Every structure is written in structure tokens, then in C-alpha cells.
Amino acid sequence: ARYTPELVFHAAAYKHVPMMEANTIAAIENNVFGTRNLVDACLSAGVRRFVLVSTDKAVEPLCVYGASKYLSERIAMAAQSKAGRDEHYMVVRFGNVLGSRGSILPLFMQQIAQGGPVTVTDPRASRYFMTIPEACSLVLKAGGVGAGGESYLLDMGEPILIRDLAEQVIRFSGFIPDKDIKIEYIGRSEERRVGRECRSRWSP
């Protein structure tokens, strides 16, 4: 009410998946109720454009983090029905952002700095990746031209094998994969266990 902003980018979310599994109440308080509080404040202040930065983990969520972002998306989309004529509430969703806090790249670099091993869940595991400039561009474009009540997804191209990414980071650091720095495959058993527990609790 004091500053009457025209545009709000909402990126204030916890996103570290294992930490959210261990602190489920904090995840819901911040990601869900925090979003609700901010949306209510924006509606009250007449904000013209509200952009929620979300994640591909909100699609059929298998963990508390994904479920909390799914709910935050529903809150933002539902706000459109309460918004004024020239007010737009929208969602931008993308996958892994290379180099962002909590992403796999800083983890690999930390493991290499400690002499390895670099840990990968499975040699066949793959993820979609984008750069920080690509992510920022998508968010800004949505904020500028996006329509209310819509969700926007970035075309992230083909998925990249985590194993290949690990090998490239090792070489970039001046080492030889599996000679100077070992790549250790730790399996998906823990990931599957968490997924089963979360699916039973959070499937929409």
C-alpha cells in the first residue's frame, strides 16, 4: 500500500528438496502460506502484474517441495478471478538452472574441490537444464507480455545425461574423469523411497 508497485516477481521460495523433506512445515509455511500472503497483499494494493516463479517439480509432485509449489501455482492462478480488469496473475515454470543456489553444478564443483568422488544417482539419469540468463529472460518476458491466469514454460531442448555433465565439469576443472576424480553412482533407492512416500501424501 505504501509503494504501490505495478509489477511483482515472486521468487521467495525454499527449493532445496532434501531439506524440505526434513522440514515439511517450513516448506508449506514459506512456499504456500507465504505465497498466499503476498497474493492477498498484491490484490489489495492493485498490483498490475504478478509473476510467480515456479518449477517443473510442481507437475504431478512426488515430494513436499513439488507439492508446495503446485499449491502456490494454484493460489496465483486463482487470484486472477479476483483481480481487476487490467491486473494479471501468472506462473512461469522451468527446470534446473545451471549455477543457481542448490543446483547440481555447484555441488559437483564442491565435490571436485574436495578430491571427489562426484556422485551421480544413475548413469542413465538425465535432466533438463537452462542458464541463469535464459531463466531471467523468461521471467521478464512473462512479466511484460504475459496474460493473467496463464502458465508459461520454457522450451528447454533435449535432456542432458548427468553423467556427461559430471565428466565435463571434471575436465573443465583440469582433471580426468574416473582417473583423477572418480564418478560414483549412488543409486536411486532413497529417491524412490521418498517418491513413494510423497506420492501417497501429495498426489493431486
C-alpha positions in Angstrom: 0.0 0.0 0.0 2.9 2.4 0.7 4.9 1.8 -2.5 2.0 0.6 -4.8 4.3 -1.4 -7.2 2.9 -2.2 -10.6 4.9 -5.4 -11.0 5.8 -8.1 -8.5 8.1 -11.1 -9.2 7.6 -13.7 -6.5 10.7 -15.9 -6.2 10.9 -16.2 -2.4 10.6 -20.0 -2.0 12.6 -22.7 -0.3 13.8 -25.1 -3.0 16.3 -27.5 -1.5 14.5 -30.8 -1.9 16.1 -33.0 0.8 16.0 -30.1 3.3 12.3 -29.6 2.5 11.6 -33.3 3.1 13.2 -32.9 6.5 11.3 -29.7 7.3 7.9 -30.1 5.8 6.1 -27.5 7.9 8.7 -24.8 7.0 8.2 -25.7 3.3 4.4 -25.2 3.5 4.6 -22.1 5.7 7.0 -20.3 3.3 6.1 -21.7 -0.2 2.3 -21.9 0.3 1.2 -19.5 3.0 3.9 -17.0 2.1 2.6 -17.0 -1.5 -1.0 -16.6 -0.2 0.0 -13.6 2.0 1.8 -12.0 -0.9 -1.0 -12.6 -3.4 -3.5 -11.1 -0.9 -1.3 -8.0 -0.4 -0.9 -7.6 -4.2 -4.7 -7.8 -4.8 -5.3 -5.3 -2.0 -2.7 -2.9 -3.4 -3.9 -3.2 -7.0 -0.7 -4.7 -8.5 -1.0 -4.8 -12.2 1.3 -7.8 -12.9 2.2 -10.7 -10.6 4.7 -13.3 -11.8 5.2 -16.5 -9.7 8.5 -18.2 -10.4 7.7 -22.0 -10.2 9.3 -25.3 -11.1 8.8 -28.4 -13.2 8.7 -30.3 -10.0 5.1 -29.0 -9.5 4.0 -31.4 -12.3 2.5 -34.4 -10.5 4.6 -33.7 -7.5 6.4 -36.5 -5.8 7.9 -34.5 -2.9 6.9 -31.9 -0.4 8.8 -29.2 -2.3 7.0 -30.0 -5.5 3.6 -30.2 -3.7 4.2 -26.8 -2.1 5.0 -25.2 -5.4 2.0 -26.9 -7.0 -0.2 -25.3 -4.3 1.5 -21.9 -4.8 0.7 -22.1 -8.5 -3.0 -22.8 -7.7 -3.0 -19.8 -5.4 -1.6 -17.5 -8.1 -3.9 -18.8 -10.8 -7.0 -18.5 -8.6 -6.1 -14.9 -7.9 -6.9 -14.0 -11.5 -10.6 -14.4 -10.8 -10.3 -11.7 -8.0 -8.1 -9.4 -10.0 -9.2 -6.1 -11.6 -9.6 -5.6 -15.3 -6.0 -4.6 -16.1 -4.4 -6.9 -13.5 -2.6 -10.1 -14.4 -1.5 -13.0 -12.2 0.6 -15.7 -14.0 3.1 -18.5 -13.4 6.5 -19.1 -15.0 7.8 -22.7 -14.7 11.2 -24.1 -15.7 13.6 -26.9 -14.7 17.2 -26.9 -13.4 19.1 -23.6 -13.7 22.8 -24.1 -14.0 24.8 -22.3 -11.4 21.9 -21.3 -9.2 21.9 -21.9 -5.5 21.2 -25.5 -4.7 21.8 -26.7 -8.3 23.9 -29.7 -9.3 26.8 -27.6 -10.8 28.0 -26.0 -7.5 27.7 -29.4 -5.8 29.9 -31.1 -8.5 32.4 -28.3 -8.1 32.5 -28.7 -4.4 33.0 -32.4 -4.6 35.8 -31.9 -7.1 37.5 -29.3 -4.9 37.4 -32.0 -2.1 39.1 -34.5 -4.4 35.9 -36.4 -5.3 34.1 -38.6 -5.8 31.5 -36.8 -7.9 28.2 -38.5 -7.1 25.5 -39.3 -9.7 22.3 -41.3 -8.9 22.4 -43.5 -12.0 24.4 -43.5 -15.3 21.1 -43.1 -17.2 19.8 -40.2 -15.2 19.1 -37.1 -17.2 17.7 -33.6 -16.5 16.7 -30.5 -18.5 18.9 -27.5 -17.9 18.9 -23.8 -18.7 21.3 -20.9 -17.9 20.6 -18.1 -15.5 20.2 -15.5 -18.3 17.7 -17.8 -20.0 15.7 -18.1 -16.8 15.8 -14.4 -16.2 14.7 -13.7 -19.8 11.7 -16.0 -19.5 10.6 -14.4 -16.2 11.0 -10.8 -17.5 9.2 -11.6 -20.8 6.3 -13.2 -19.0 6.1 -10.1 -16.7 6.0 -7.8 -19.7 3.6 -9.5 -22.1 2.0 -12.5 -20.2 -1.7 -12.8 -19.8 -3.4 -13.3 -16.5 -4.4 -16.8 -15.4 -1.7 -18.4 -17.7 1.4 -20.5 -17.0 4.4 -20.2 -19.2 7.0 -22.9 -19.9 10.4 -22.6 -21.5 11.4 -24.9 -24.3 14.5 -26.4 -22.7 15.6 -28.6 -25.6 16.9 -32.1 -25.1 17.7 -33.6 -21.6 21.3 -33.9 -20.7 22.8 -37.0 -19.0 24.0 -36.1 -15.5 27.0 -38.4 -16.1 28.0 -36.4 -19.2 27.7 -33.1 -17.2 29.8 -34.5 -14.4 32.5 -35.6 -16.9 32.5 -32.1 -18.5 32.8 -30.3 -15.1 35.7 -32.6 -14.1 37.6 -31.9 -17.4 36.8 -28.2 -17.1 38.5 -28.3 -13.7 41.6 -29.8 -15.2 41.2 -33.4 -14.2 40.5 -36.7 -16.0 37.1 -38.4 -15.2 37.5 -41.8 -13.4 41.2 -41.3 -13.2 41.9 -38.2 -11.2 38.3 -37.7 -10.0 36.1 -40.8 -9.6 32.4 -40.7 -10.6 30.4 -42.7 -8.0 26.9 -44.0 -8.8 24.9 -43.9 -5.6 21.6 -45.5 -6.9 18.0 -44.3 -6.7 16.7 -46.3 -3.8 16.5 -43.3 -1.5 15.0 -41.2 -4.3 12.3 -43.9 -5.0 11.5 -44.3 -1.2 10.9 -40.6 -0.8 8.9 -40.5 -4.1 6.6 -43.3 -2.9 6.0 -41.6 0.5 5.3 -38.2 -1.1 3.1 -39.7 -3.9 0.8 -41.2 -1.3 0.5 -37.9 0.6 0.5 -35.3 -2.1 -0.8 -36.6 -5.4 -3.5 -34.0 -6.6 
